[in-house]
Amino acid sequence: MPAPGSAPRRLLVLGAFALLAAVLGTLLLVRADAGLNTRRATVAGVPLTEVRQSGTGGDRRPGVVIAHGFAGSARLMRPLADSVARHGAVAVLLDFAGHGANPAGLPGAGRDDARARAALRHDLDVALAWLRSRPDVDPDRIVLVGHSMGAGAVTRYAVDHPEITRTVAISLPDAGEVPPGWAGRLTVVVGGLEFPDFRRAAEAAAAGGPPGARERVVAPGTEHISVLFAPRTHAATLAAIPGRPGGPPPAPLTRLAGGGLLLLGLGLGFVPLASLLLRGPPPAASAGGPRSRPGRWLAVAVPAAGLGAVLAAPLPTDRLPLAVGGHVAVFLLFTGVLLVAAHRRFRPRRPPAGHARRPTRAAGVAAVLLGYAVLAVALPLHLGFTSTAPVGARWWLLPLVTLCCLAFLLGAELVTEGRGMAYAAVGGLAVVVLAAAAVTGLAPGFVLLVVPLFAALVAWQAAWAGVLRRRDAPWWLPATVGAVVLAWPIATTLPLT
């Protein structure tokens, strides 16, 4: 039995640690911006971010346009822009249609069709025109940098525009973007742990061309996303800039570490906040019969998730203007409804464990925790990782995706009767079924891009749910808070169509 007063001391220590992590994360984010000037503008509907070194002037400098990949954003590519700017060039980041702060939909998002290519080319035209219009940029020294979808877009653009000085294609999806006999200067960067198709594309794209015009760079130990933050990737990008002055060694992890520490601090801060709001002796538990056998949830959850994937497969989920996210949301909705139906069939009178508090107090606690959840999810991800601010259709997609996530989490809460490990396992089962559906063709192949993010969010909300249950929160509160944790990144980061 813990000593009297030990719990408050533990919460105080945890709160202090959370505050320290948040402060350190904020300081790292400030450090990442030190010595740089950032200007944001929207030109012809395309959000642009210009990054340059502070206090520089005189001769004209090289310019670099940096393009993100599918489900990425200008903010995801910001560390590359920091490295470029600190080495004397002017960097311009853009949000392609359907991504980041761009409210326009990307036609055919997730499919490499003519409409999508035309939209990407238009946005690159806007970014290049803006960069060339800067009075201190040398229009004859322009470099294009792109990742994944953006790598294909900048390579195609460079093929059609021989005036481009050099192109850096990071994780190029298809070597066919480089036509035989093309004389352009190209650096292809690939992660050492990427899928074999990407490694083969990099090798094929780097072959041929005039002597010294092509180069293949391997960033060891990185996959499709972490390759963006590899020092080798940043060094290859800097080497492509003509006539650049010297600068400090790249620090690609500063902004990422700052966002990660801020995320950790806000995540841990949830524990003392929930303890403060839910303190005091709880009322008597709600009545009900004995709990069901511990393994019964498994017999319910497995067929519910499998049938949810089957039911979602033939539906036109792409009608929702959220690439990939529409399918994920419908899968969660169907699975949740099936879980709730199974619970009502086998235990029609029994809510899961959890105490009922006065309605007004419960509503107030829920409002505070929901607001904190939005802050804890959106702020660090937006500052340190990628864009999470709702724009355009995301404003109405956000509550819709949240309701779908809520249905799933309420179903998981009911069938597991509030057992923490079982509840987490239902979320893990959904991750496995979703990945299997993408591999077998029941779900769009791009769903596999969402699975790592989805798995991390499921683990996060399960941890918070355990915190709330240990403090006798109302049975519906863990699922309600968890729905925000799941839905916000899905609705704000996946491409609009």
Summary of the structure (lengths in Angstrom):
residues: 497
radius of gyration: 24.8
end to end distance: 56.0
largest distance: 80.3
contacts: 1786
relative contact order: 0.12
helix: 55%
strand: 12%
